[in-house]
């Protein structure tokens, strides 16, 4: 039995998946990357706290009633 072009399509899909998993080379050292990520996280939490303080919706709250 022949598989037609199934092998070729599978190879193309595998190549596309392999291309997506490449590590981003942003030229930063691990220390710089940690600092950048920590700053972004602090900004995100500050933004969320400001939204909740302003009477925002309950988005993100973990109120689970059992």
C-alpha positions as CSV (number, residue, x, y, z in Angstrom):
1,X,0.0,0.0,0.0
2,X,1.2,3.5,-0.8
3,X,0.8,6.5,1.5
4,X,0.6,9.1,-1.3
5,X,1.9,12.4,-0.1
6,X,1.1,11.7,3.6
7,X,4.8,11.4,4.3
8,X,5.7,14.7,2.7
9,X,2.9,16.5,4.5
10,X,3.9,15.0,7.8
11,X,7.5,16.1,7.2
12,X,6.3,19.6,6.5
13,X,4.2,19.6,9.7
14,X,7.2,18.3,11.7
15,X,9.4,21.0,10.3
16,X,6.9,23.7,11.1
17,X,6.6,22.4,14.7
18,X,10.4,22.3,15.1
19,X,10.6,25.9,13.9
20,X,8.1,27.1,16.5
21,X,10.1,25.6,19.4
22,X,13.3,27.6,18.7
23,X,14.5,29.5,21.8
24,X,14.4,33.3,21.4
25,X,17.9,34.7,21.4
26,X,17.3,38.2,22.7
27,X,21.0,38.8,23.5
28,X,20.4,39.1,27.2
29,X,22.3,37.4,30.0
30,X,20.2,35.3,32.4
31,X,20.5,38.1,35.0
32,X,19.2,40.7,32.6
33,X,16.4,38.4,31.6
34,X,15.4,37.8,35.2
35,X,15.4,41.6,35.9
36,X,13.3,42.2,32.8
37,X,10.8,39.5,33.8
38,X,10.6,40.7,37.4
39,X,9.9,44.2,36.3
40,X,7.2,43.1,33.9
41,X,5.6,41.0,36.7
42,X,5.7,43.9,39.1
43,X,4.0,46.1,36.5
44,X,1.3,43.5,35.8
45,X,0.5,43.0,39.5
46,X,0.5,46.8,40.1
47,X,-1.9,47.2,37.2
48,X,-4.2,44.5,38.6
49,X,-4.1,46.0,42.1
50,X,-5.0,49.4,40.7
51,X,-7.9,47.9,38.7
52,X,-9.3,46.1,41.8
53,X,-8.8,49.2,43.9
54,X,-10.8,51.2,41.4
55,X,-13.7,48.8,41.8
56,X,-13.1,46.6,38.8
57,X,-14.8,43.4,38.1
58,X,-14.0,40.1,40.0
59,X,-11.8,39.0,37.1
60,X,-9.0,36.9,38.5
61,X,-10.5,36.4,41.9
62,X,-10.5,32.9,43.2
63,X,-13.8,32.8,45.0
64,X,-14.8,29.2,44.9
65,X,-17.8,28.1,46.9
66,X,-18.2,24.4,47.6
